[in-house]
Amino acid sequence: MENLTELERQRFERAQKRVKSISGFYKHLFAYILVNLFLLSRHYFDVGPEHFFKFSTFSMTFFWGFGLMVHAASVFGKNIFLGENWEERKINEIMKREKTSKWE
């Protein structure tokens, strides 16, 4: 790690940050599945099938699922609008523009 150039170090740090965010999402997903399976099965056996299918039974699952979708979009959906390597391209464009600036 000590012999990395500045650009390689930045790429490594970005990749490391990305892996942590993906890992965080999968931990969130795992917790969502386990907790909801436990709570829904417990509620099913407490109230029986006739009172189980109500919105109040699934409200936490629904709203937590919405939060999980937002988390997924923040982790996996970054490149939907800006495309692959948008930040690098934009940085290079700005640096090139400043290099040829007429105010120097």
C-alpha positions, -999 to +999 in steps of 0.1 A: +000+000+000+029+024+006+040+024-030+007+035-045+006+067-064-019+094-053-044+084-081-042+047-071-046+056-035-077+076-043-092+048-064-084+023-036-102+045-011-132+049-033-134+012-039-130+005-002-158+030+006-180+013-021-174-021-007-184-009+028-216+006+015-225-026-003-217-046+028-239-023+049-268-028+025-266-065+026-265-064+064-295-042+064-313-066+040-304-096+062-317-079+093-349-069+075-356-105+064-349-120+098-368-095+119-398-095+097-400-132+094-398-135+131-424-108+138-448-118+111-447-155+121-452-146+158-481-123+149-497-151+127-496-176+155-509-151+181-539-138+162-546-166+137-552-164+099-585-146+102-570-114+117-536-117+101-541-100+067-546-064+078-525-033+070-515-029+106-498-063+104-477-054+075-472-016+081-438-020+097-427-044+069-440-020+043-423+012+057-391-005+065-391-020+030-395+014+016-364+025+037-346-005+024-354+004-012-340+039-006-309+024+009-305+001-022-310+031-045-283+051-026-259+021-029-266+007-063-283+036-081-256+062-081-247+057-117-282+057-131-283+093-140-247+104-142-232+072-157-200+053-150-170+072-138-189+106-139-169+121-111-135+113-128-147+126-161-160+158-146-128+164-126-107+159-157-129+182-177-126+210-151-088+205-148-085+207-185-106+238-187-086+255-159-053+245-176-064+264-208-080+293-189-072+327-204-069+343-170-035+327-161 
